[in-house]
Amino acid sequence: MRYLSSSSVALVCVASLVTGSIGCENMGTYNSAQRTTAPAPVVNKHPTVEITGNDGTVLRGELMNGSVTIDCDQGQLTLLTDHIRSITLSPESDTVDSPSIKVSGKVMESQFQLKSEHGVFTLMKERLKRIDFRPDGFTTSLETTSASTPAAATRTSTVTTTATPAAAPKKTTTMETRP
């Protein structure tokens, strides 16, 4: 039986470590900066909404309020905004509609925070008519929506005025208006 010398054994051990057949595969070569994991996708934490004001103003963006509290016959209910479909506001009674609850009462929040590309707006509740929640976002911009009015919808009005003196001729004015 033939025995290996200690230098031969050492040489075999070093060679096996270098080739990775024994021991840790990446021993001494692992660098945490080399890790190539993709960053987590950005998740929108705030619901996308369309807010209509009492004067007809329409604003779109993210509602920063995380919840809405409504005082109703059941007491004060706090509802998470990411589960709400719509909020209808009026001086008499407010209504909150979600997949699991439709409740009327008085919304306790006096203001709503809306974030858009223009910044964060503080909107007073008494100046708002409706908040519609859009979980899938918007497919058209407000500009596209209002510009898509067909040309056939243009109305022509004729206004006839008579001057105060009886001898003055009648004046006819034609105006085009778009809804």
DADAWO-V789918 format. One record per residue. NEAR is the number of other C-alpha atoms within 8 Angstrom. Layout:
# DADAWO-V789918
near = [NEAR	NEAR]
This chain:
# DADAWO-V789918
near = [2	3	4	6	6	6	6	8	9	8	8	8	8	8	8	10	10	7	6	10	8	7	7	6	7	7	7	4	5	7	6	5	4	6	6	4	4	4	4	4	4	4	4	5	4	10	13	13	13	12	12	12	11	8	4	6	7	8	7	10	11	11	13	10	9	9	8	12	11	13	12	11	5	6	6	8	9	8	9	9	10	7	8	13	11	11	12	10	13	8	6	4	9	13	12	14	11	10	8	4	7	9	8	10	11	10	11	8	8	8	8	12	11	13	12	9	5	5	6	8	7	8	10	9	10	8	8	13	11	11	12	10	11	11	6	5	7	6	4	6	7	6	6	8	9	7	6	6	7	6	5	5	8	10	8	8	8	8	7	8	7	8	9	5	5	5	4	8	6	8	8	8	7	8	7	8	8	6	4]
